[in-house]
Amino acid sequence: MCGRYVIARAVGDLVSMFDVMAAGDNLPDPAWNIKPTNRVPVVLESAKGEDEPVRRLEAGRWSLTPSYSKELNMKFATFNARSETAAEKATFRGSVKSKRAILPADAYFEWKTEGKTKTPYAIHSPNDEILAFAGLYTWWPDKSLPEDHEDYWTLTATILTRAAVGDVSQLHDRTPVTLPPSFWDEWLDADQDGDQTLVDAAVAAATPVAEALEFYKVGPLKGDGPELVEPLNS
């Protein structure tokens, strides 16, 4: 699973890295202790009133809410979606088909439990390269507001997870689907209808990235700042 993560890159860096053509307003600042329902940067491709889909960087709410839901807050956790079943679950299957995204990260946190002690670890790529979490998104309408209200639509997103492989399996049996750059275009392609075959292909493409992930012990995750990803020596 992935319940906390870090994205410390500036907006301009993300725009360049992901070949973004349009950046939304009010994008979130760098953060080192992102939690479900927090605002996060989301890379997606959407026409959004234009003739052709455009790659965009938007601010989204980390926890997917399907458009048919009457409430923004779901009764069950939707910040992660299991890759094995996402294409068949009512909450996610529409997004698998046509609303796929990437949620950039510098690292994510996982806890190792030994007895009653839970120790946090920061998980990252070997060269501290960007982690591109395969995600899904929706635009949720707040029907209590007029359709022309600026808050009528809320972008919501989830991170796909898979069975852990490599060393990180020592910490947890699940890990995010971490896409390599070679698969970004295919995953984001708004003209391609997605299905379980595409999700499985994403998981396969992500395997070498997942197998290479490294981790180290960190201190308690309190507050929000770069000190949270400093290695704990003891």
N, C-alpha and C positions, 0 to 999 in steps of 0.2 A: 504494500500500500504506500501511499504518500500523503502524510497528514501535515507536514510542515516543510517549507522550502525557502530558498534564497534566490532573489534576482537582483543583483547589485549593478547591472549594466545601465548606462544612461540610455535614454530614448534614442538618441542619435546613433549609438552603437547598434542597437537592435534593428533600427531602420536599415542600416547598411548591411548588417549581417544576414538579414532575411530578405533582402531585396524588396523592401516595402515601398509601395508607390504612394500610399496615403496614410498619414498618422492621425488618429483621432484626438479629440480634445481631452484635457484633464487626465492624461495618462499618469499612473501612479509613480511615486518616487521610488528609488531603490529601497529594498527592504530585506532584512535578514531573518525574519521570523514570521513568514506568511502563514496564515491559518485559513481554514475553510471559511468562506463568505467574505474574505478580504478581497479588495480590488487588485487585479493582477493584469499584466500585459498579455494580450492574446493576439497571435498572428493568424489571419484567416484570409480567404479570398471570397469576395462578394461583389456583385454588381452595384448594389445599393443605389439604384436609380440611374446607373450608367449603362451603356450599351454592352460592355464586356466586363467580366469579373476583374477586379483589381485587388492586388495583395495589400492588405491593410494591417495596421497595428492599432488595436482598440483596447480600451480599459474594460475588463469584464469582472464579474462576480464569480469567485471560485466556489462553485457548487451549482450544478446544472439544474435548471427548472424548465421542464417541458412547457411549451406554449399553451397547452390545454389546461395546465394547473391553475386553479383559482387563487392560490396563494404563492408568494415568492418563496417562502420557507417550506421546504418539503418535510414530511414526517419521517423520512429516512435519509441517511447520508447519501449524497450524490456528488461529492467532491472527487471520488474515484469511480471508475467503471471497469468491470472485469472484461478484458479483451476477449475472453473465450465466449462470452454471452452477450456482449453489447449489441450485436446486430439483431438479436431476438427480443430484447427487453423493450417494453413499450416506452420507457423513459428515454432510451438512448437510440433506438433503431432509426428514427427519422434523421437524427444527426449523423449517424454512420453513413446514411445514404447521401446527404448533401451538405452537411455542416460540420466539416472536420477542421481542426485547428492545431496549432502548435503553441504550447505554453513554455516560454523560455525559462531556464533556471541556471544558476551557477552551481547549486548544490541542493541536496535535500537531506532531511534528518530522519534517522530511524533509531529506535530504542532497542537495546539488547537486554532481555530480562534474565536475571540469574537469581533464583529464589524470589525474594521480595524486592530486589534492587533492580531498577530500570536505569540504564546508562545510555545517554544520547550520543550518537555518532553522526558526523557530517560525511555525506557520500558525494563524491565528485569524480570528474573524468581525470585521467592521469596527468594531462597537461593543463588542467583547469579550463578546458574548452567548454563552450556553451553546451548545456544539456537541452535538447529539444524534445520535450514531452509530447507524445502524441495525445491530442485532445479532441473533444467534441464540444460544440457550442449550440446555443439557442438564443433567440431574442424573445424574452418573456414580456407580454403586454400587461400592464397594470390597468385593468378595465374599470377601476374606480376613478381614473383620470380621463379627461378629454383626449382624443386621439392626437391632437396637435400639441399636447403638453410635452415639454422637454424631457420629462421623466416617464413618459408612457412606456417606452421600450427599455428593458434592461438586458444587457448582454450577460449571459451566464455560461460557464464552461466547466468541464470536468477533465480529469487526467486518466487515460487508460493505464491499467496495470496488467502485469503478466506474472507467471511463475518466476521467482528469482533464479538467476543463474550466476555462476562465478562466485567470487568471495563474498558478495553481499548476501548470499543465501545463509551465511552464518548469523546474520542479524535478523532477517525476516524472510518469510516464504513468498512475499510478493515484492515487486519493484515496478516503477513506472516503465512504460514503453518508451525507450530513449532512441529517437530516430536519428540515423546518420544523415549528413547533408545530402547524400545521393538519393534519399527517399523523400525529402521535403516537398519537392514539386509534385510528386505523385500523390502524396497524402493530402495536400492542400487543393489539388485540382478541382475547382468547382464544377467543371464540365463532366466529371467522372462520377457516375453513380456508385456509391460505396456499398459493400456487402461484407459478409464474414470472410470471404476470400481476400478482400483488400486488407481487412484487419489482420488476418493471419500473415499476409505478406509483410505488413508493417512490423509485426512481432519478429518474424524471421530476419528482416533487415536490421532490426534493433539488437539482435542477439550479440554481435561482436562488441557493440558499445556497452551493453549491460555486463558482459563478461569481463570487460576491462576496468569497470568502476573500482575506485579505491575509497577507503574510509579511514577515519581517525576519531578518537574520542574527543568530545567537547564538554564544556561545562553546562550547567542547567540553562535551559532556554527561557530566560527571563528578560523582558524588555525587547528592544530591537536595535541592533547595531552590529558593526563588523566584528566586534569582540566575540560574538556568538559563534563564529566559524574559526576562532583561534584554537589550535590544538591544545589539548589538556595533557600536560607532561606526566602527571601522576595517574 
